[in-house]
Amino acid sequence: MGKALEGVKILDMSHVQAGPTCTQILAWFGADVIKVERPGVGDITRGQLQDVPKVDSLYFTMLNHNKRSITLDTKNPKGREVLERLIKTCDVLVENFGPGVLDRMGYTWERIQELNPRMIYASIKGFGPGPYEDCKVYENVAQCTGGAASTTGFRDGPPLVTGAQIGDSGTGLHLGLGIVTALYHRTKSGKGQRVTVAMQDGVLNLARVKMRDQQRLKHGPLTEYSQHGEGIPFGEAVPRAGNDSGGGQPGRILKRKGWEKDPNAYIYFITQAPVWDAICDVIGEPGWKTHPDYAKPPARLPRLNEIFGRIEKWTMTKTKFEAMEILNNYDIPCGPILSMKELAEDKSLFATGTMVEVDHPTRGKYLSVGNPIKLSDSASEVKRSPLLGEHTDEILREVLGYPADEVAAIKAAGATTPPKKAAAE
Ligand SMILES: CC(C)(COP(=O)(O)OP(=O)(O)OC[C@H]1O[C@@H](n2cnc3c(N)ncnc32)[C@H](O)[C@@H]1OP(=O)(O)O)[C@@H](O)C(=O)NCCC(=O)NCCS
């Protein structure tokens, strides 16, 4: 089986998490991703949160599968020559440097178009054009400025960031979609284009339902929020909703058997209207099926605390598997809280390739999350991340066509090695 993006060459100047997430997905689908890294240092994440001394961190290895690495000093004249040849050779350039970095290197969009009019130039920045465009941004800054944090957590607590990396990885996924869209457009126009995604915009897009609620506030209280049933008035902005469901079917995280000792002994329970009768039977409240205070969804909304309290009395008597089995028999939507440990041991995730074991020359075997997007007619395998500069020679010779003497000249000029420090006076 072939790979969907075979033949697409990506000049990957991305670093940390947001850009690498994007190029990793493209690499899984078969694009040739050439990661340009600063000589001697490489992507900063290689050395961050290291669990094994002097070995590429899991932070790096889990975000850079299936790529090739070339070290190149883009401030060295010979290095710039090589970079320009890469720009002329590749289809897509991906970067998520701080604002203005590539322009300062001399590679404005105008210059890139001169070098290669078919080039798709894809960037992630923290903010779009406006008052904050020059700011550097990391994950949690994006979660806070994109509306996620103000709507996450409990009403009487501070705003919360989530563990899912919606700012970095979420924006990387948006960028990936922008790139394949631009590649598709190029098949008709013959021209490249600029693709940009701001992390604030990506998070806001993912928090879209909260912008829905912001507008609903003008027309009255948000009746599905627990706060409504508790008689607490709403303010001017969407409040934090705890674990209330963000959709039209009320839901809660409820304790299950063993909650006293196990921090993850909880289950998400959704009181979907069509299965209300089944819920009443399961929890032992058959009278609620016809009682005017409980029978219809609008009557239930002001009583959610009481209703979920009763359901929790039932879930507290069941283990995760017992509850899942009983509830799924009745098509009652529910989800146990799964820990990272449980997910790392879940054989069914390995069977689909969503979890994979990878072998690395200096680290040995480690687990990674594989490609969550499955295509029926295109293969997607996970190969280990490259060592720093592992493919420098191969890329210079095979991708860029430099003869041996020119490769030697590039190296002698210091284009692939760290700049020498000036001797102390
Ligand atoms: C993530 C971020 C905050 C990191 O900031 P940083 O560590 O200060 O790095 P920057 O991207 O600003 O700058 C990189 C520098 O390295 C230099 N550099 C990078 N690769 C190089 C290479 N191969 N050779 C020579 N220099 C190189 C750049 O020229 C730049 O130097 P300059 O500032 O003198 O022009 C910043 O890159 C950023 O805001 N990115 C956009 C938003 C984003 O993606 N954030 C999430 C990251 S997961």
The ligand as an SDF file (V2000), in Angstrom:
LIG
                    3D

 48 50  0  0  0  0  0  0  0  0999 V2000
    8.2670   29.0090   20.9450 C   0  0  0  0  0  0  0  0  0  0  0  0
    8.9910   30.3340   21.0810 C   0  0  0  0  0  0  0  0  0  0  0  0
    8.3690   31.1400   22.2530 C   0  0  0  0  0  0  0  0  0  0  0  0
   10.4560   30.0570   21.3800 C   0  0  0  0  0  0  0  0  0  0  0  0
   11.1660   31.2680   21.4220 O   0  0  0  0  0  0  0  0  0  0  0  0
   12.7590   31.2790   21.3090 P   0  0  0  0  0  0  0  0  0  0  0  0
   13.3350   30.0660   21.9650 O   0  0  0  0  0  0  0  0  0  0  0  0
   13.2240   32.5930   21.8200 O   0  0  0  0  0  0  0  0  0  0  0  0
   13.0570   31.0840   19.7430 O   0  0  0  0  0  0  0  0  0  0  0  0
   12.7180   32.0160   18.5080 P   0  0  0  0  0  0  0  0  0  0  0  0
   11.8740   31.2210   17.6090 O   0  0  0  0  0  0  0  0  0  0  0  0
   12.1460   33.3460   18.8760 O   0  0  0  0  0  0  0  0  0  0  0  0
   14.1470   32.3420   17.8870 O   0  0  0  0  0  0  0  0  0  0  0  0
   14.9640   31.4100   17.3700 C   0  0  0  0  0  0  0  0  0  0  0  0
   16.3450   32.0200   17.1380 C   0  0  0  0  0  0  0  0  0  0  0  0
   17.1950   30.9620   16.7350 O   0  0  0  0  0  0  0  0  0  0  0  0
   17.7420   31.2520   15.4840 C   0  0  0  0  0  0  0  0  0  0  0  0
   17.8550   30.0020   14.7320 N   0  0  0  0  0  0  0  0  0  0  0  0
   16.9280   29.0260   14.6290 C   0  0  0  0  0  0  0  0  0  0  0  0
   17.3880   28.0420   13.8370 N   0  0  0  0  0  0  0  0  0  0  0  0
   18.6250   28.4010   13.4420 C   0  0  0  0  0  0  0  0  0  0  0  0
   19.6260   27.7850   12.6360 C   0  0  0  0  0  0  0  0  0  0  0  0
   19.4220   26.6150   12.0820 N   0  0  0  0  0  0  0  0  0  0  0  0
   20.7840   28.4440   12.4590 N   0  0  0  0  0  0  0  0  0  0  0  0
   20.9960   29.6490   13.0280 C   0  0  0  0  0  0  0  0  0  0  0  0
   20.0970   30.2870   13.8060 N   0  0  0  0  0  0  0  0  0  0  0  0
   18.9340   29.6470   14.0060 C   0  0  0  0  0  0  0  0  0  0  0  0
   16.7760   32.1830   14.8280 C   0  0  0  0  0  0  0  0  0  0  0  0
   17.3650   32.9230   13.7910 O   0  0  0  0  0  0  0  0  0  0  0  0
   16.3620   33.0460   16.0120 C   0  0  0  0  0  0  0  0  0  0  0  0
   17.3680   33.9980   16.2660 O   0  0  0  0  0  0  0  0  0  0  0  0
   17.0840   35.5870   16.3010 P   0  0  0  0  0  0  0  0  0  0  0  0
   16.0570   35.8060   17.3740 O   0  0  0  0  0  0  0  0  0  0  0  0
   18.4300   36.1450   16.6410 O   0  0  0  0  0  0  0  0  0  0  0  0
   16.5790   36.0270   14.9900 O   0  0  0  0  0  0  0  0  0  0  0  0
    8.8840   31.1520   19.7700 C   0  0  0  0  0  0  0  0  0  0  0  0
    9.5440   30.4470   18.7560 O   0  0  0  0  0  0  0  0  0  0  0  0
    7.4490   31.4340   19.3440 C   0  0  0  0  0  0  0  0  0  0  0  0
    6.7750   32.3090   19.9100 O   0  0  0  0  0  0  0  0  0  0  0  0
    6.9750   30.7450   18.3060 N   0  0  0  0  0  0  0  0  0  0  0  0
    5.6800   30.9740   17.7100 C   0  0  0  0  0  0  0  0  0  0  0  0
    4.5680   30.4060   18.5470 C   0  0  0  0  0  0  0  0  0  0  0  0
    4.7460   28.9350   18.8240 C   0  0  0  0  0  0  0  0  0  0  0  0
    4.8490   28.1310   17.9380 O   0  0  0  0  0  0  0  0  0  0  0  0
    4.7200   28.6220   20.1240 N   0  0  0  0  0  0  0  0  0  0  0  0
    4.6090   27.2550   20.5810 C   0  0  0  0  0  0  0  0  0  0  0  0
    5.8220   26.4860   20.5060 C   0  0  0  0  0  0  0  0  0  0  0  0
    5.4090   24.8440   20.9310 S   0  0  0  0  0  0  0  0  0  0  0  0
  1  2  1  0
  2  3  1  0
  2  4  1  0
  2 36  1  0
  4  5  1  0
  5  6  1  0
  6  7  2  0
  6  8  1  0
  6  9  1  0
  9 10  1  0
 10 11  2  0
 10 12  1  0
 10 13  1  0
 13 14  1  0
 14 15  1  0
 15 16  1  0
 15 30  1  0
 16 17  1  0
 17 18  1  0
 17 28  1  0
 18 19  1  0
 18 27  1  0
 19 20  2  0
 20 21  1  0
 21 22  1  0
 21 27  2  0
 22 23  1  0
 22 24  2  0
 24 25  1  0
 25 26  2  0
 26 27  1  0
 28 29  1  0
 28 30  1  0
 30 31  1  0
 31 32  1  0
 32 33  2  0
 32 34  1  0
 32 35  1  0
 36 37  1  0
 36 38  1  0
 38 39  2  0
 38 40  1  0
 40 41  1  0
 41 42  1  0
 42 43  1  0
 43 44  2  0
 43 45  1  0
 45 46  1  0
 46 47  1  0
 47 48  1  0
M  END
$$$$
